Amino acid sequence: MAPELFDSRGKITEKVDVWALGCLVVEVISSRLPHEECTSIQQVMTKTLVEKQLPFNDWSEHKESNPECPYHK
């Protein structure tokens, strides 16, 4: 989900669709889920809104452990 969907003050625009498409593309290419370490929507909200972290905050570790991933080429 796009971060502005969690925030009631945020204006919902077509940008949420772009965010969703981007997440889908990354999922397909990397075989990983955004916020895969979270087990509840509350954890995702905290990570996104309070901690201001991106969906894949360990991307460099993924690159090192999966050098053949086409996303890194």
C-alpha positions as a Python dict, from the first residue, in 0.01 Angstrom:
ca = {
    (1, 'M'): (0, 0, 0),
    (2, 'A'): (116, 349, -74),
    (3, 'P'): (210, 544, 240),
    (4, 'E'): (-59, 808, 183),
    (5, 'L'): (-328, 539, 217),
    (6, 'F'): (-229, 497, 584),
    (7, 'D'): (-244, 868, 660),
    (8, 'S'): (-593, 1019, 679),
    (9, 'R'): (-453, 1364, 598),
    (10, 'G'): (-292, 1247, 273),
    (11, 'K'): (-459, 1321, -57),
    (12, 'I'): (-531, 1007, -258),
    (13, 'T'): (-424, 1054, -620),
    (14, 'E'): (-310, 840, -910),
    (15, 'K'): (29, 821, -738),
    (16, 'V'): (-102, 533, -524),
    (17, 'D'): (-153, 332, -844),
    (18, 'V'): (203, 405, -955),
    (19, 'W'): (331, 295, -613),
    (20, 'A'): (128, -26, -632),
    (21, 'L'): (255, -102, -983),
    (22, 'G'): (613, -40, -871),
    (23, 'C'): (572, -279, -577),
    (24, 'L'): (423, -541, -809),
    (25, 'V'): (711, -509, -1057),
    (26, 'V'): (969, -542, -777),
    (27, 'E'): (785, -847, -638),
    (28, 'V'): (783, -1020, -976),
    (29, 'I'): (1147, -943, -1058),
    (30, 'S'): (1298, -1008, -715),
    (31, 'S'): (1059, -1276, -579),
    (32, 'R'): (1035, -1072, -257),
    (33, 'L'): (742, -905, -84),
    (34, 'P'): (749, -544, 37),
    (35, 'H'): (773, -533, 418),
    (36, 'E'): (820, -910, 424),
    (37, 'E'): (954, -896, 781),
    (38, 'C'): (624, -751, 909),
    (39, 'T'): (350, -984, 1030),
    (40, 'S'): (64, -736, 1066),
    (41, 'I'): (-68, -422, 902),
    (42, 'Q'): (12, -230, 1222),
    (43, 'Q'): (379, -318, 1185),
    (44, 'V'): (375, -201, 822),
    (45, 'M'): (208, 125, 925),
    (46, 'T'): (465, 186, 1201),
    (47, 'K'): (754, 108, 970),
    (48, 'T'): (616, 335, 697),
    (49, 'L'): (471, 630, 890),
    (50, 'V'): (672, 647, 1213),
    (51, 'E'): (1011, 507, 1116),
    (52, 'K'): (990, 639, 756),
    (53, 'Q'): (1145, 320, 617),
    (54, 'L'): (1108, 199, 260),
    (55, 'P'): (959, -142, 176),
    (56, 'F'): (1298, -301, 108),
    (57, 'N'): (1541, -161, 363),
    (58, 'D'): (1783, -454, 333),
    (59, 'W'): (1824, -432, -43),
    (60, 'S'): (2206, -435, -33),
    (61, 'E'): (2198, -762, 163),
    (62, 'H'): (1963, -908, -98),
    (63, 'K'): (2199, -801, -376),
    (64, 'E'): (2495, -971, -207),
    (65, 'S'): (2306, -1296, -140),
    (66, 'N'): (2140, -1305, -486),
    (67, 'P'): (2395, -1181, -741),
    (68, 'E'): (2201, -1334, -1031),
    (69, 'C'): (1884, -1136, -955),
    (70, 'P'): (1797, -951, -1279),
    (71, 'Y'): (1694, -641, -1085),
    (72, 'H'): (2056, -571, -991),
    (73, 'K'): (2196, -586, -1343),
}
